[in-house]
Amino acid sequence: MLKKNTHIDNIKGIRISVKSKFKKPFLKKNKPLYLFSSSIVVYNFSNSNIQILSNYKCILEPFFKKNSILKFSSKPLLKPGKRVKIYLDHFLKSKAAIVNSYFSMISLNNSKKFKAYIPPIKLTHPEILN
């Protein structure tokens, strides 16, 4: 399991920490896929209410790149001093990858949209580490 925190002076008083782990391999149409999960905790250290609108991620695998946007149906609201935990699953064709991503957010006090970058998530199958 890998864990990484952003610096406390991240954009707009938002701090993001990430934990990731390998879940299981499986077959889809006789091709191996690997399932990883990430738990992302978003802390609001600012003085304004923040709402998470969407998550953009770019998965970099060997010889493969995939971009996707996840729009939240419930749009989590972060009050000052609070946190929210978000779980994301990653389906990979290879046993290792790096996920670069960010959250699109809006400050409800002044209606300004901004991006809060998530630390790069390194996903590796346990047998690679040995």
C-alpha positions as CSV (number, residue, x, y, z in Angstrom):
1,M,0.0,0.0,0.0
2,L,1.4,3.4,-1.0
3,K,0.4,6.6,0.9
4,K,1.2,10.1,-0.2
5,N,0.1,13.6,1.1
6,T,0.1,16.9,-0.6
7,H,1.8,19.8,1.0
8,I,-0.4,21.8,3.4
9,D,-0.1,24.9,1.2
10,N,-1.9,23.3,-1.8
11,I,-4.2,25.4,-3.9
12,K,-6.9,27.3,-2.0
13,G,-6.2,25.6,1.4
14,I,-7.1,22.1,0.2
15,R,-5.0,19.2,1.3
16,I,-5.3,15.8,-0.4
17,S,-3.9,12.5,0.8
18,V,-3.9,9.2,-1.1
19,K,-3.7,5.5,-0.2
20,S,-3.7,2.9,-3.0
21,K,-3.6,-0.9,-3.1
22,F,-3.9,-3.8,-5.4
23,K,-7.2,-5.6,-5.2
24,K,-7.3,-8.6,-7.6
25,P,-6.5,-9.8,-11.1
26,F,-9.4,-11.0,-13.3
27,L,-10.1,-12.0,-16.9
28,K,-12.3,-10.1,-19.3
29,K,-12.8,-11.6,-22.8
30,N,-9.8,-13.8,-22.0
31,K,-7.5,-10.9,-21.4
32,P,-6.0,-10.2,-18.0
33,L,-7.0,-7.0,-16.2
34,Y,-5.8,-5.8,-12.8
35,L,-8.0,-4.0,-10.3
36,F,-6.5,-1.3,-8.0
37,S,-8.3,0.9,-5.6
38,S,-7.4,4.3,-4.2
39,S,-8.9,6.1,-1.2
40,I,-8.5,9.9,-1.4
41,V,-9.1,12.1,1.5
42,V,-9.8,15.8,0.8
43,Y,-9.3,18.2,3.7
44,N,-10.6,21.8,3.6
45,F,-8.3,24.1,5.6
46,S,-9.7,27.3,3.9
47,N,-12.4,29.6,5.3
48,S,-14.9,29.0,2.6
49,N,-17.3,26.2,1.6
50,I,-15.9,24.1,-1.2
51,Q,-17.8,21.8,-3.5
52,I,-16.2,19.0,-5.6
53,L,-17.6,19.0,-9.1
54,S,-15.6,16.3,-11.0
55,N,-12.4,14.3,-11.1
56,Y,-10.1,14.2,-14.2
57,K,-7.5,11.4,-14.4
58,C,-4.9,10.3,-16.8
59,I,-3.6,6.8,-16.4
60,L,-0.1,6.1,-17.8
61,E,0.6,2.5,-18.4
62,P,3.5,1.0,-20.4
63,F,2.5,1.5,-24.1
64,F,-0.9,2.9,-23.1
65,K,-2.5,6.1,-22.0
66,K,-6.1,6.6,-20.9
67,N,-7.9,9.8,-20.0
68,S,-11.2,10.0,-18.2
69,I,-13.5,12.4,-16.4
70,L,-15.7,11.4,-13.5
71,K,-18.6,13.7,-12.7
72,F,-20.0,13.3,-9.2
73,S,-23.7,13.0,-9.0
74,S,-23.8,14.0,-5.3
75,K,-21.1,16.7,-5.6
76,P,-19.6,16.5,-2.1
77,L,-19.6,19.7,0.0
78,L,-16.6,20.5,2.2
79,K,-17.2,22.9,5.0
80,P,-14.2,24.7,6.6
81,G,-12.2,22.3,8.7
82,K,-14.0,19.2,7.4
83,R,-12.9,16.3,5.2
84,V,-14.4,13.9,2.7
85,K,-13.2,10.4,1.6
86,I,-13.6,9.3,-2.0
87,Y,-12.9,5.8,-3.3
88,L,-11.8,5.3,-6.9
89,D,-11.1,2.0,-8.7
90,H,-8.6,1.7,-11.5
91,F,-8.8,-1.2,-14.1
92,L,-5.4,-1.7,-15.8
93,K,-4.1,-3.8,-18.6
94,S,-0.7,-3.9,-17.1
95,K,0.7,-4.6,-13.6
96,A,2.0,-1.1,-13.1
97,A,0.8,2.5,-13.9
98,I,0.9,6.1,-12.7
99,V,-2.3,8.1,-12.3
100,N,-2.1,11.8,-12.6
101,S,-5.3,13.5,-11.6
102,Y,-7.1,16.5,-10.1
103,F,-10.4,17.6,-8.8
104,S,-12.4,20.4,-10.3
105,M,-13.8,22.4,-7.4
106,I,-15.8,25.6,-6.8
107,S,-15.6,28.0,-3.8
108,L,-19.2,28.7,-2.9
109,N,-18.3,32.0,-1.2
110,N,-17.0,33.7,-4.3
111,S,-18.1,31.2,-7.1
112,K,-14.6,30.7,-8.4
113,K,-13.7,27.4,-10.0
114,F,-10.3,25.9,-9.5
115,K,-8.3,22.7,-9.7
116,A,-6.9,20.8,-6.7
117,Y,-4.2,18.5,-7.9
118,I,-3.9,15.0,-6.4
119,P,-0.4,13.6,-5.8
120,P,0.6,11.1,-8.5
121,I,-0.7,7.7,-7.6
122,K,1.8,4.9,-8.3
123,L,0.0,1.5,-8.8
124,T,2.1,-1.7,-8.8
125,H,1.2,-5.3,-8.6
126,P,2.7,-6.9,-5.4
127,E,4.8,-9.4,-7.4
128,I,6.7,-6.6,-9.1
129,L,7.8,-5.2,-5.8
130,N,9.5,-8.5,-4.8
